[in-house]
Amino acid sequence: MNITFRQLRYFIAVAEARSVSGGSSAVGISQSAVTDAIRTLELETGMTLFNRHAKGVTLTREGSQFLRNARSIVDAIAGLAAGAGPGEDQTEGRIRIGATPLVTGYFFADLLSHFQRLYPRIEVSLVEDKRSYIEHMLVGGELDLALLLVANLEQRHAIDYEVLLRSECRAWMAPTHPLANVDGLSLAQMENDPVVMLALDELEGLVEGMWAKFDHPPRVAFRTSSVEGVRSLVGTGAGITLMPDLVYRPWSLEGDRILSKRTRESLPTVDIGIGWRRLSRHSEAVSLFLETAQNHRR
């Protein structure tokens, strides 16, 4: 198998942009060169990495797994280029990090993996809980850092933070939904649809706020704290939902397809930030984690 670093970079760019044109813009290379690189990757791996459609591309199941591996390889090479290969950095220390459940499942793991490759002697411990309790522990000095949704921070006077990820929200629906092929979808067109609501990490309140502009907001038919539960219900056509791109996958565990569609309305983003107690003095280990998180974001 002959796979190049360049092909991996182009593949990651296309996967993140969900289109060849967007990916080519991100890496500053022509669309034809990016298309050739992706085609070669698929031939070398023997896998179909993307589903192509008129509006762009979505990852296949194999493509999603390949993306995770490709990011790990690119991160490792970047670390080696910076002189921080495995076993080379001798920095020691401990970091106590708090996170909310959604952030733990869809953001923290990749960041932690990258950090541990760079600084294998630094011990990282995690406390997962609701945002309010994570804030309490952070301000009380029981945590060094926190990864959480920052829109509803209650103790802003005592917490400094930096946004690491802004995730757009889109409408999810099954391919059999009457609006599945509609371009320029409006929230008003979905007012009569049963809604599947994710009751996790305060997303419920955010999504309810999106619908609040209508006199007759949609009926919430199902509430669940499981992202997989949302996917399963939407995939079987039980309802529609509004969810951030952060957690989107084009299939449920049962293998049902899920469409993700932009709306005419500009929806709020879901912002994940890294926070610390205001005026706190960071240890070397904590400073390194902050630096790694900032680079990971870029």
N, C-alpha and C positions, 0 to 999 in steps of 0.2 A: 504494500500500500504506500503510495507516494503523495502525502498531503503536506502542503507548505503553510508556513506562518501567514503568508499573505492571504491564502484562501480562507483560513480561519477568521482573520480580521474582517474580510468582506462578508463572510457568512454571518458573523455576529452583528455587523452593521445592518444587514438586510433584515435579520430577525428582529432587531430592536426597532427599526423603522417600519416594519411590516410592508415594505415595498422595495423593489429593486432601485427605483429612482431615489427614494429617500436614503437607502443605504449607500448608493454611489455618491450622493451629495455629502454624506457624513465622512467618507474616506477620501473624497476629492478625486475619484476615478470615474471613467466613463461607464455608462450602464452596460455597454457590451462587454467590457472587461470583467465587470462584476458578475454578469450573467454567465460568462464562460467559466469563471472561477467556481460558481455554485454548481454548474453542470458537471464540471470535473470532479468536484467533491462527491456528488451523488454517484458518479460512475466509480470512483475509487472505493467508496464505502458500501456500494451496492444498496443504498437506501434512498428513498424519496424523502427529502428533508423538508420540502415545502409543498403545500397545496396552493396552486396558482388560481387566481380568479381575477375578475375585471378590475377590482379596486386595489389589488396588491397581492400579498401572500400571507399565509398563516402556517405555522409550524405543524408538521405531522407529529404523531406520538414519538417516532424515532428522532425527528428533528429537535424536539424539546429536550430529549436526553442528550443529544449530540451538542446542543447549545451549552448545557451545563459543563460538559467535558471540555468544549472549546474554550470557554471562559477560564477554566482552571489552567489550561495549557498556556493561554495568553498571559494570564496573571503570573504564572511561574516564570515564564521567559522574561517578563518585565522585571521581576524581582532579581533574577540572575543578572540582567543588564545593569541593574542599579547596585550590584555588588552585595545583594542580600540573599544569596542562595541558602538552601537548607544547611544548617549547622554553622554558618559563617557568623551570624550575629549572636553575640553572647549576652545581650541585655536581659536582665532578670527583673521580675516584679510580679505584682498581682493587680488585677483590675476587677472591680465589682460593677457589673452592668445590669441595669433593669430594662425590661422590654415588655410591651403588651403582646398578647397572643398573635395577632395578625402580623406584627413586625417580626416576631420570632420565626414564624413559619415561612414568610415570603421575602425576608430581607436579611435578617441577622446571620443565617447560616452561611451564605456566600461570603459575607464580609468577614466573619470569624475565620473561615477556611483560608482566605487570603492573608489575614493578619498572622495566623499561626504558621504559615509557610515562611513569612518574613521574620517572625520573632518567636521561634519555637520554645524559648525558655521563659516566656511571659505567660503566667497562668491567668486565665479568664474564667470568672464564674458568672452565672446568669441567674437573675431572679425574674420570674415572669408573673405578672399580676395586672390588675386593672390600672388604667392610667392614673387615677387619683391616688392610689397607694404607691405607685412608682414615684410620683411627684413627691409624696410625703417622705419616702425613704431618701430621695435625692437631696431634698432641702435639709433633711435631718443628718446628712453626712454618712448615711449607711450605704450609699452607692456613689461610685465615682462618676458614672455616666449613665444616661438613659436613652434608649431608642424607642420612640413613640410617635403617635400622630399628634401634631403640634397645634392643630386648629383650635382645640378646646382647652389649652393649658390654663389651669386655674391660678397658679402661683408664678405668673410672669414676672412679678416684682423680684422674685428670688431665684429665677432660673434664666440662664442664657442658653441659646440653642442656635443651631445652624441647620437649615433644610438640606437634606441629602437627596431626596427624591420627590418629585411632583408627578403624581400619577393621574392621568385623565380618567374621567368617568364616562362610561358608555352604556348603552342599552343592550342587554343580553336577551336572546330569544331563540327558540327552536327553529330549524329550517322550515318547518311546516307552518309557522305563524303567518297569518295573512299579510303582515307587513314585512316579511323577510326580504322581499325583493324591491322594497320601496327605497328610493334615494331621498336624501334630505329629510329623514324621519324627524317628526316633531313629537314632543312629549304629549301634546294635546291629542294626538292620534292614538295614544295608548291609555287614555284616561279610563276606559271601560275594561281594561285587562286586569285579571287578578295579578297581584304583585307578590313576589317572593322576597322577603326582607332578611338581610343578614344582621342579626343582633349581636354584633361583636365589635369591640374596640370603638364604640361610639359611631360606627358607620350608619347605624339605624337612624340616629338623629340627623346626620348629614343628608341621607337620602330622603328622609321625610321632608326636609327643608327644600329639596329640589322640586318636590311635588306641591309644596304649599302655595305656590302662586296660582293654582287652579281653584275655582269655586267648588268643584266636586272632585277631590283627589281620588286616585284609584283605590280600590279595595285591597287591603293587605290580607291575602289569603293564607300565607304561610310565613312564620317567623322561625328562624333557625340560627344557632350559633356556629354552624358548620358550613364552611365554604363549599365542601364537597356536597353537602345537602342542597345548597343553592344550585350547584351545577346539575345535580341529578333531577331536581324538580323542573328547572328550566329546560333541560334536555328532553324531558318527556312531554313538554308542552303544558305543564301544570300552571305556568305563569311566566311573566317577564320580570326583569329586575334591572336596576341601575347599579353598576359595580365599577371599581377602579381597574385600570389595565393591569395593575400590579398582580392581581390574582387571576387574571384571565387565562384559561386553557380552552382550546377549541373542542373539547370532548369531556364527557362525564366519566366516572369510574365504570359505568355500564356501557360506555362506548357511544353514547348519544352525542350528536354534534351540537355545538352551541355557537351561535352567531354573535358577534360583538359589533354594534353599529353606532357611529357617531350621530348625535342629534343636532338639529338646527340651533337649539339653545346652547349657550356656553355654560357648561356645567362646572361646578367647583372642582378643584383638584383635591386629591387626598395627599397631604404632605407628610412625609416621614422625616423627622429631624433627630439630631443627636444633641442632648441637653446636658448641662452641668450646673452645679450650684454657683450662683453669681459670686464673684470675688474669691473663688476657691483657687488654691495653688495646686497645679497638676504635678503628679510624679512623672518621671521620665516615661514609664510604661503607659500611663494615661495619655500623655502628649503624643506618643507614637501611635496609639490607637486612633486618636483624633485625626492625626495626619493621614493615616491609612484610610480612614472613613472618607475624608475629603477627596483623596485621590481616587478611591473606589467610585465615588459619585461621578467624578469627571470621566 
